[in-house]
Amino acid sequence: MDFQRLLIEWPAAIPKSGTALTSFGDAIPFSDFALNGELVLFCRSTPDAQGTLREIVHARDINAIKFHEAIPMARFLSMGFQKPEESIASSFS
């Protein structure tokens, strides 16, 4: 799954906040986001050092999303994540 699809299918059970890490080396803390095709508008609750409150990036430039809240793992299953079976997990140890 790519980040564009993950953002499009973002479940209501997970807050739309965190920090997006980009291929430019930027860390964008966000309190909400909106989509327009392959573009993502991140909304900050406080401005950055340049006074920026909104930032638009291409979805392909998102490398990671960090979550600031302790979200139960079960909620991520609705995003398509799966827990490995015990037998598969034990083969990696």
N, C-alpha and C positions, 0 to 999 in steps of 0.2 A: 504494500500500500504506500502511496506517496502522500506527501503532506497536503497537497491540494484536496485529495479525496478524504483524508482524515478530517480536514477542516470543514468540508462540505457536509460530512456525515457526523459532525460533532454531536454527541448525545447530550440531552438536557440535564442528565444526572452529573455531568462534569462541568464545573465552573469554567466560563470562557475567560480565564485569566492565567497568567504565568509569565514566562520569559521565552521569547523566540530567539534562537541563535541562528545567524545567517552565514552564508558563505563569504560575506565581506568582513567577518569577524565582529559584527555588531551583536549586542545583546539587547533585545527590545522587550522591556517589561510591558505587559499589556493587561488591561482590565476588561477588554472586549475586543471583538474583531468583526469585520464584515468582508464579504467576497464579491468580486466582480470578475467573472471568468477565471483567469489564472492569477489575478492580482489579489493581494490580501491587504486590507486596511487595518492596521493595529492601532488601538486607542489606548493612550496612557492616561493614568489618573493624575500623575504629576509630570511636569515637563522635564526633559533632559537638560544637560548643560547648555544646549543651544536654544532652549525654550520650546522644543518640539513636543507636541501633544498627540499628533497623528503621523503615522508613517506607512507608506505603501511600498510593499515589496512583492516581487514575483514569487509564486509558491515554490518554484524550483530552487530558489535561493535560501529556503528554510532548511537548515541542517538538523535542528533539534528543537524540541519544546520542553521547557522545564516547568514543573508545577510547584507552586509555593504552599499548597494546602496538602494535608494528609488525606488523600483520596483513597478509599478502599479499593483494593485490586479488582474486586468483582465488578466495579463500575467500568473498568477498562475493557472488560470482556465485550461490552456492547460496541466498542470501537473496532472489534475484530481480533483483539489479542486473545491468545489461547495459552493456557497453562500446559506445559509439556506433560505427557504421561509419565508416571513414576518410572516405568521401565526405560524410557528414553532418557530421562534426566539422570538416572543412575549410571548409564553407560558413559556419561561425560565426566564422572568423578573418578 
